[in-house]
Amino acid sequence: MKSVIAFLKDENGQTSTEYILLVAVVALIVMKFKNIAVTRLEGIAGGVFDAGDNLAGKINSEIQ
C-alpha cells in the first residue's frame, strides 16, 4: 500500500505531460482561428502593399 501511495505522490514526468497538453491546446486554438487570422493578415498585407503602390505612383508622377 505504501508503494502505491508513493507512486501517486511522485511528480516526476508531470512536466512533460503538462507541456504536451499545452502544445495540444495551442494547436487546437490555432486550428480553430486559422481562417480568421489568415483573413485579417491578408487584409493588413493588402493595405500595406496598396499604400506602397500609391506612394510609388505619386513619386513616379512627380519625377516625370
N, C-alpha and C positions, 0 to 999 in steps of 0.2 A: 504494500500500500504506500509506503514511504517513497518508493521509486516512481510510482505513478504521480504522486504529488510533486516530487522533484521535477519530473518531466513536464508537468503542466506549468510549473513556475519558471522553467527555463525559457529565457527570452532570446536565446541565440537563434539567428536566422529570421527573426521577425522583420528586421530592417530590409532585407532583400524582398520579402513578401510585400512590405509596405511600398517599396519603390515600384514593384511590378504593378500593384494596384493603382498607384499614382499615374504611371505611364498609361495604363489602360483607360483611366478616367480622362486623361488629357487627350488621348487618341479618340475616344468617343465624342468629346466636345468638339474637337477639330472636324471630325466627320459630320457631326450634326450641323455645324455652322459654316461648312466649307463654301456652299453656294452663296451665302450672304457675303462672306469675306471676299470671294472672287469678284462678285458684282461690284462691291464698293471699291476694291483695289483697281479694277478696270476703269471705273468712273474717275478715280483720282488720277490714274496714269493718263487717261484720255484728256482730262482737263489740263494737265501739265504739258502734254505734247501739243494740244491746241493753242495754249498760251505761247509756247515756244515757236510754233508756226506763225502765229500772228506777229510776234515780235520780229522774227526773221523777215517776214513780209514787209513790215514797216521799215526796217533797216535797209532792205533791198530797194524799196521805193525811194527812200531818201538819198541813197547813193547814186541812183540813176537820175 
